[in-house]
Amino acid sequence: MATVLTVVLVHWNQPERCLKTVAAFQGQGVPVRITVVDNGSSRDPRDRLAAELPDDVELIDAGGNLGFGPGANVGLRRWLEHGEGDWAVVAPHDALPGAGCLRALLDAVAHRPRAGLACADVGDGHTPYLDPYFGGITMPAGTDVDPDGWQAADYPHGTLLMARRALMPRSASSQ
C-alpha cells in the first residue's frame, strides 16, 4: 500500500466549507489521513463540524484562535509525533484542490530530493517572490515551468502547502 499523506486543515467557523474541503482531499485518488485543527470556532459551528466529519478524520481543538500558521503548527506537530510519511499538506478550511492536485505535487517532489516545501498553483498567473523592500509579494509567472509542472518560487503560499518531514526541526515535537 502507498504511504498515507497527512493533510492538515485549519478550520474557523465554516463547517460547510470545511466538509467540502475534506471531501475534495479524500477524492484525490491518493491515500490521505486528514486532521482538522479547529482554531477557536464558536460552539455551534465546531459542534456541527464534529458531528458531520467522517469517522476517519481527526478533529483537534487548538484551544483558541491562534491564527493560520500557529493553527497549522498544531496539526503538523501531531503529524511529527504520531503520523507517518515524508510529506504533509497544510491548507485552510476552504481550499478545494483540483482533480489530481496531490498526485501532481507528489510526482513533482519525487524528482527533487532537496525540495523541502512545495505548493500548488492557485491559477492566478503569479509566482511568490521575495522583494527586498516589500517582502513576500507575487510577480507574473515566468515560462520556466518543467514538464511535470514544477516552477521555482521564493516561498510557497499557504493555500495548499506541502512540507517534508526532514525539513522540520527535530525539536518541533517538544515545543
NUVEX-976177 format. One line per field, with one value per residue: residue in three letters; x, y, z of N, C-alpha, C, CB in turn. Coordinates in steps of 0.05 Angstrom, whole numbers, plus 5000, padded with zeros to 4 digits. Glycine has a CB too. Example, Ala and Ser with C-alpha at 12.3 -4.5 7.8 and 13.67 -1.06 7.14 Angstrom:
2
type <- c(ALA/SER) $
npx <- c(5264/5257) $
npy <- c(4886/4955) $
npz <- c(5156/5142) $
capx <- c(5246/5273) $
capy <- c(4910/4979) $
capz <- c(5156/5143) $
cpx <- c(5264/5258) $
cpy <- c(4934/5001) $
cpz <- c(5156/5157) $
cbpx <- c(5226/5282) $
cbpy <- c(4911/4988) $
cbpz <- c(5181/5114) $
***
This chain:
175
type <- c(MET/ALA/THR/VAL/LEU/THR/VAL/VAL/LEU/VAL/HIS/TRP/ASN/GLN/PRO/GLU/ARG/CYS/LEU/LYS/THR/VAL/ALA/ALA/PHE/GLN/GLY/GLN/GLY/VAL/PRO/VAL/ARG/ILE/THR/VAL/VAL/ASP/ASN/GLY/SER/SER/ARG/ASP/PRO/ARG/ASP/ARG/LEU/ALA/ALA/GLU/LEU/PRO/ASP/ASP/VAL/GLU/LEU/ILE/ASP/ALA/GLY/GLY/ASN/LEU/GLY/PHE/GLY/PRO/GLY/ALA/ASN/VAL/GLY/LEU/ARG/ARG/TRP/LEU/GLU/HIS/GLY/GLU/GLY/ASP/TRP/ALA/VAL/VAL/ALA/PRO/HIS/ASP/ALA/LEU/PRO/GLY/ALA/GLY/CYS/LEU/ARG/ALA/LEU/LEU/ASP/ALA/VAL/ALA/HIS/ARG/PRO/ARG/ALA/GLY/LEU/ALA/CYS/ALA/ASP/VAL/GLY/ASP/GLY/HIS/THR/PRO/TYR/LEU/ASP/PRO/TYR/PHE/GLY/GLY/ILE/THR/MET/PRO/ALA/GLY/THR/ASP/VAL/ASP/PRO/ASP/GLY/TRP/GLN/ALA/ALA/ASP/TYR/PRO/HIS/GLY/THR/LEU/LEU/MET/ALA/ARG/ARG/ALA/LEU/MET/PRO/ARG/SER/ALA/SER/SER/GLN) $
npx <- c(5017/5009/5044/5011/4987/4990/4942/4931/4881/4862/4813/4759/4701/4669/4637/4610/4640/4689/4675/4665/4717/4745/4721/4739/4794/4795/4778/4820/4847/4893/4921/4900/4906/4868/4872/4836/4844/4813/4807/4791/4736/4667/4619/4572/4585/4632/4612/4577/4612/4642/4603/4591/4637/4672/4685/4738/4768/4808/4795/4822/4825/4848/4848/4838/4835/4888/4910/4927/4979/5002/4959/4962/5011/4997/4972/5014/5051/5025/5027/5084/5094/5061/5046/5055/5098/5134/5117/5072/5011/4985/4929/4877/4809/4776/4800/4799/4824/4841/4824/4870/4910/4941/4969/4999/5032/5060/5087/5119/5154/5179/5221/5257/5298/5320/5282/5242/5196/5134/5083/5016/4995/4955/4927/4928/4964/5011/5074/5101/5145/5202/5211/5261/5246/5190/5178/5144/5112/5075/5093/5084/5079/5134/5162/5189/5173/5176/5166/5136/5108/5134/5157/5204/5199/5203/5180/5133/5063/5009/4961/4956/5000/5058/5099/5162/5180/5234/5251/5231/5246/5282/5268/5215/5173/5174/5163) $
npy <- c(4976/5046/5100/5137/5203/5258/5306/5370/5411/5476/5502/5550/5569/5555/5506/5481/5494/5470/5416/5406/5414/5373/5329/5340/5332/5278/5256/5255/5211/5193/5162/5190/5219/5256/5312/5358/5420/5455/5522/5555/5562/5585/5555/5529/5523/5491/5446/5427/5415/5374/5335/5321/5307/5256/5191/5176/5222/5263/5309/5364/5408/5472/5505/5559/5618/5617/5637/5627/5603/5587/5553/5514/5493/5464/5419/5400/5387/5345/5308/5301/5277/5231/5215/5189/5180/5220/5271/5325/5358/5424/5465/5516/5516/5523/5508/5481/5432/5419/5364/5311/5342/5331/5285/5306/5343/5307/5276/5315/5330/5282/5277/5312/5311/5349/5386/5419/5445/5455/5480/5484/5511/5568/5586/5639/5661/5681/5681/5667/5714/5743/5806/5855/5902/5901/5852/5789/5781/5775/5759/5765/5702/5664/5632/5587/5532/5465/5403/5369/5405/5435/5495/5541/5580/5636/5629/5584/5590/5591/5569/5517/5478/5438/5402/5375/5323/5318/5370/5395/5420/5380/5388/5404/5373/5378/5429) $
npz <- c(5000/4987/5017/5067/5060/5101/5115/5137/5158/5172/5210/5219/5242/5196/5180/5137/5091/5106/5108/5054/5035/5061/5035/4982/4988/5003/4956/4921/4901/4924/4980/5040/5105/5145/5186/5222/5248/5295/5301/5346/5338/5344/5389/5364/5307/5313/5339/5300/5259/5284/5290/5237/5209/5173/5202/5200/5201/5239/5292/5322/5376/5378/5421/5419/5377/5342/5297/5227/5214/5266/5280/5240/5255/5301/5279/5247/5285/5310/5268/5264/5313/5314/5264/5197/5139/5091/5076/5090/5080/5083/5091/5086/5112/5069/5021/4957/4924/4856/4812/4816/4839/4887/4871/4828/4856/4890/4851/4829/4871/4880/4845/4864/4910/4945/4954/5002/5013/4980/4936/4911/4848/4847/4805/4789/4755/4776/4812/4876/4906/4936/4954/4963/4990/5000/5019/5020/4960/4898/4831/4760/4730/4706/4647/4658/4670/4688/4652/4686/4715/4754/4782/4803/4863/4907/4957/4986/4980/5029/5012/4993/5017/5017/5062/5077/5121/5137/5136/5180/5245/5292/5344/5343/5360/5414/5427) $
capx <- c(5000/5023/5045/4989/4995/4976/4931/4923/4864/4857/4784/4749/4673/4658/4636/4601/4664/4708/4666/4671/4746/4752/4712/4757/4820/4790/4773/4844/4859/4917/4913/4904/4897/4862/4870/4825/4851/4793/4822/4776/4709/4645/4609/4554/4600/4650/4597/4566/4635/4649/4581/4588/4662/4675/4697/4767/4781/4814/4790/4838/4818/4872/4846/4833/4842/4917/4919/4930/5005/5003/4939/4974/5032/4985/4968/5040/5063/5012/5039/5111/5095/5045/5039/5074/5103/5154/5105/5046/4998/4972/4911/4855/4784/4761/4816/4787/4843/4831/4829/4898/4929/4961/4987/5018/5052/5077/5104/5139/5175/5193/5245/5272/5304/5328/5259/5232/5169/5123/5056/5001/4989/4928/4915/4926/4985/5033/5092/5111/5171/5211/5221/5278/5233/5162/5175/5130/5093/5074/5101/5074/5093/5153/5157/5208/5158/5184/5145/5119/5093/5149/5168/5216/5187/5218/5167/5107/5040/4995/4935/4960/5029/5069/5124/5176/5187/5263/5254/5222/5267/5279/5256/5188/5153/5176/5156) $
capy <- c(5000/5071/5115/5156/5231/5273/5332/5386/5433/5495/5509/5570/5578/5550/5477/5473/5496/5451/5390/5405/5412/5345/5312/5345/5319/5249/5247/5260/5186/5189/5156/5213/5219/5284/5324/5384/5435/5476/5545/5573/5567/5586/5529/5516/5513/5469/5422/5417/5402/5349/5316/5314/5297/5227/5178/5173/5248/5271/5336/5374/5434/5488/5519/5587/5626/5621/5647/5604/5590/5571/5531/5493/5480/5445/5395/5390/5375/5319/5291/5295/5259/5207/5209/5174/5192/5241/5296/5332/5381/5443/5482/5527/5500/5527/5501/5460/5424/5407/5335/5304/5361/5319/5268/5323/5352/5285/5269/5336/5329/5256/5280/5334/5303/5372/5403/5417/5457/5457/5489/5482/5535/5577/5593/5668/5670/5694/5665/5680/5727/5759/5832/5865/5924/5896/5825/5770/5790/5757/5771/5749/5676/5661/5609/5566/5510/5438/5386/5358/5427/5448/5522/5551/5603/5644/5618/5572/5603/5573/5559/5488/5476/5411/5404/5350/5317/5324/5399/5403/5417/5357/5396/5413/5357/5385/5457) $
capz <- c(5000/4985/5042/5071/5061/5121/5106/5160/5151/5194/5208/5237/5240/5170/5178/5110/5073/5115/5100/5025/5032/5069/5012/4960/4993/5003/4929/4904/4890/4939/5008/5058/5133/5149/5212/5222/5272/5299/5310/5363/5327/5363/5397/5345/5283/5320/5345/5275/5245/5298/5285/5209/5198/5172/5226/5197/5203/5267/5298/5344/5386/5382/5446/5414/5350/5343/5271/5209/5217/5291/5279/5224/5271/5318/5263/5239/5309/5313/5247/5271/5336/5312/5236/5180/5113/5088/5069/5100/5066/5100/5076/5101/5111/5044/4998/4940/4904/4831/4808/4812/4850/4905/4855/4814/4875/4898/4829/4825/4892/4879/4829/4876/4937/4961/4959/5029/5013/4953/4938/4887/4834/4853/4780/4785/4736/4791/4827/4900/4902/4959/4946/4985/5004/5007/5030/5003/4940/4875/4806/4738/4728/4683/4629/4665/4683/4679/4640/4707/4728/4775/4777/4828/4875/4931/4981/4979/4993/5047/5002/4994/5021/5026/5077/5081/5149/5142/5138/5207/5266/5310/5370/5338/5375/5442/5430) $
cpx <- c(5018/5023/5022/5000/4978/4967/4921/4907/4859/4830/4777/4721/4660/4655/4628/4625/4684/4700/4670/4700/4755/4745/4731/4784/4817/4786/4796/4856/4886/4909/4920/4894/4893/4859/4859/4831/4829/4807/4805/4748/4689/4634/4592/4569/4619/4635/4585/4588/4641/4628/4582/4614/4661/4690/4727/4782/4784/4808/4805/4829/4844/4872/4841/4840/4871/4927/4925/4956/5007/4982/4949/4996/5021/4982/4994/5054/5051/5023/5067/5113/5082/5039/5061/5079/5123/5142/5079/5036/4984/4954/4890/4830/4769/4777/4802/4806/4830/4838/4859/4919/4950/4979/5007/5040/5071/5096/5126/5161/5190/5219/5263/5278/5312/5305/5248/5203/5160/5094/5042/4998/4960/4914/4912/4947/5008/5049/5101/5140/5177/5224/5238/5265/5205/5158/5161/5109/5091/5082/5088/5092/5111/5145/5174/5195/5168/5161/5126/5106/5109/5159/5179/5201/5204/5206/5142/5085/5025/4968/4934/4990/5036/5095/5136/5184/5216/5269/5248/5244/5261/5265/5226/5168/5153/5168/5127) $
cpy <- c(5025/5084/5135/5184/5245/5299/5346/5409/5450/5507/5532/5578/5573/5520/5467/5473/5475/5423/5386/5401/5384/5326/5315/5331/5288/5239/5251/5234/5180/5182/5179/5206/5248/5290/5352/5397/5457/5499/5565/5580/5571/5558/5515/5506/5490/5444/5410/5402/5375/5327/5305/5305/5267/5216/5177/5199/5256/5301/5344/5402/5449/5503/5549/5593/5635/5636/5623/5589/5574/5549/5508/5478/5460/5418/5383/5376/5347/5299/5283/5275/5232/5198/5193/5189/5214/5269/5300/5357/5398/5461/5494/5511/5504/5522/5478/5452/5412/5378/5330/5322/5348/5300/5284/5334/5330/5276/5289/5334/5303/5258/5302/5327/5326/5391/5398/5427/5458/5467/5486/5510/5543/5587/5623/5679/5684/5673/5680/5689/5743/5784/5843/5888/5917/5868/5807/5782/5770/5773/5754/5724/5677/5638/5586/5543/5484/5423/5374/5380/5442/5475/5532/5576/5611/5634/5605/5586/5582/5563/5529/5483/5448/5416/5377/5346/5324/5353/5409/5400/5393/5363/5404/5398/5364/5414/5461) $
cpz <- c(5000/5013/5044/5073/5081/5110/5132/5149/5175/5190/5228/5228/5212/5165/5150/5090/5080/5106/5070/5019/5039/5046/4988/4963/4993/4975/4910/4892/4902/4967/5026/5086/5140/5178/5209/5249/5274/5314/5325/5352/5350/5367/5376/5320/5290/5325/5319/5260/5257/5292/5256/5196/5195/5195/5224/5196/5232/5270/5323/5351/5392/5408/5444/5386/5350/5318/5253/5214/5243/5292/5263/5239/5290/5303/5254/5262/5314/5293/5254/5293/5331/5283/5222/5154/5114/5084/5083/5084/5087/5083/5094/5096/5085/5018/4983/4918/4879/4830/4802/4824/4868/4890/4840/4832/4884/4876/4825/4846/4892/4864/4840/4905/4956/4967/4987/5031/4984/4957/4910/4874/4839/4828/4774/4766/4750/4806/4852/4897/4928/4949/4969/5001/5015/5019/5010/4986/4918/4850/4784/4734/4703/4666/4635/4681/4671/4667/4661/4724/4749/4766/4804/4837/4900/4957/4972/4994/5010/5037/5001/4994/5029/5040/5081/5110/5155/5145/5166/5227/5284/5336/5367/5355/5405/5447/5435) $
cbpx <- c(4981/5011/5072/4973/4992/4993/4907/4948/4837/4879/4766/4767/4671/4675/4616/4579/4676/4712/4636/4661/4760/4736/4683/4761/4832/4766/4750/4864/4862/4937/4928/4890/4917/4836/4897/4794/4880/4768/4836/4791/4700/4623/4593/4532/4616/4667/4574/4555/4659/4650/4554/4578/4686/4688/4686/4773/4764/4843/4759/4869/4799/4877/4871/4849/4823/4931/4944/4929/5027/5000/4913/4985/5048/4957/4951/5057/5059/4981/5039/5126/5082/5019/5034/5064/5078/5173/5102/5047/4978/4992/4897/4850/4767/4751/4845/4760/4863/4843/4811/4903/4914/4946/4970/5004/5038/5060/5087/5126/5162/5175/5237/5257/5326/5351/5236/5249/5169/5123/5054/4973/4994/4928/4888/4928/4973/5021/5117/5108/5171/5230/5198/5304/5231/5145/5160/5118/5100/5047/5132/5073/5074/5181/5161/5230/5128/5197/5156/5136/5069/5173/5147/5246/5157/5219/5162/5108/5021/4991/4929/4945/5038/5072/5119/5202/5182/5279/5237/5197/5268/5306/5272/5180/5158/5203/5164) $
cbpy <- c(5000/5090/5130/5148/5244/5277/5329/5397/5422/5517/5485/5595/5606/5562/5466/5491/5524/5452/5386/5430/5433/5337/5318/5375/5328/5242/5262/5273/5189/5215/5130/5237/5204/5291/5324/5384/5447/5465/5558/5598/5544/5606/5531/5535/5536/5477/5429/5440/5420/5354/5328/5337/5306/5219/5151/5158/5269/5265/5342/5373/5433/5507/5515/5605/5648/5595/5665/5614/5610/5590/5542/5505/5502/5455/5401/5412/5392/5322/5306/5320/5272/5210/5234/5145/5201/5235/5299/5339/5371/5461/5466/5556/5508/5556/5493/5469/5404/5422/5324/5302/5382/5304/5251/5347/5364/5261/5266/5364/5333/5235/5287/5361/5282/5387/5398/5431/5485/5430/5518/5470/5532/5598/5582/5682/5689/5715/5657/5662/5745/5743/5852/5875/5948/5899/5825/5748/5819/5743/5773/5765/5653/5658/5618/5578/5514/5422/5364/5340/5416/5430/5542/5557/5598/5675/5640/5542/5616/5586/5571/5474/5496/5392/5418/5348/5287/5312/5413/5387/5443/5344/5418/5411/5327/5379/5473) $
cbpz <- c(5024/4964/5045/5097/5032/5146/5085/5176/5139/5194/5214/5238/5246/5148/5198/5099/5075/5145/5107/5010/5049/5095/5004/4955/5019/5021/4918/4921/4860/4938/5017/5047/5153/5134/5228/5217/5271/5315/5286/5367/5309/5352/5422/5337/5271/5344/5364/5258/5246/5328/5291/5194/5215/5145/5230/5171/5187/5274/5302/5338/5411/5359/5462/5434/5340/5346/5273/5180/5216/5315/5268/5198/5286/5329/5239/5228/5334/5308/5220/5278/5359/5326/5221/5174/5101/5065/5039/5131/5045/5117/5053/5094/5134/5043/5006/4928/4916/4807/4785/4783/4866/4927/4835/4800/4900/4907/4803/4826/4919/4865/4800/4873/4937/4948/4938/5048/5026/4937/4947/4892/4803/4874/4779/4811/4716/4810/4810/4924/4877/4978/4938/4975/4986/4982/5056/5019/4929/4872/4802/4712/4726/4693/4600/4682/4680/4703/4624/4725/4740/4784/4766/4823/4883/4932/5003/4986/4972/5072/4975/4969/5043/5001/5104/5062/5155/5120/5117/5215/5283/5315/5383/5309/5372/5453/5406) $
***
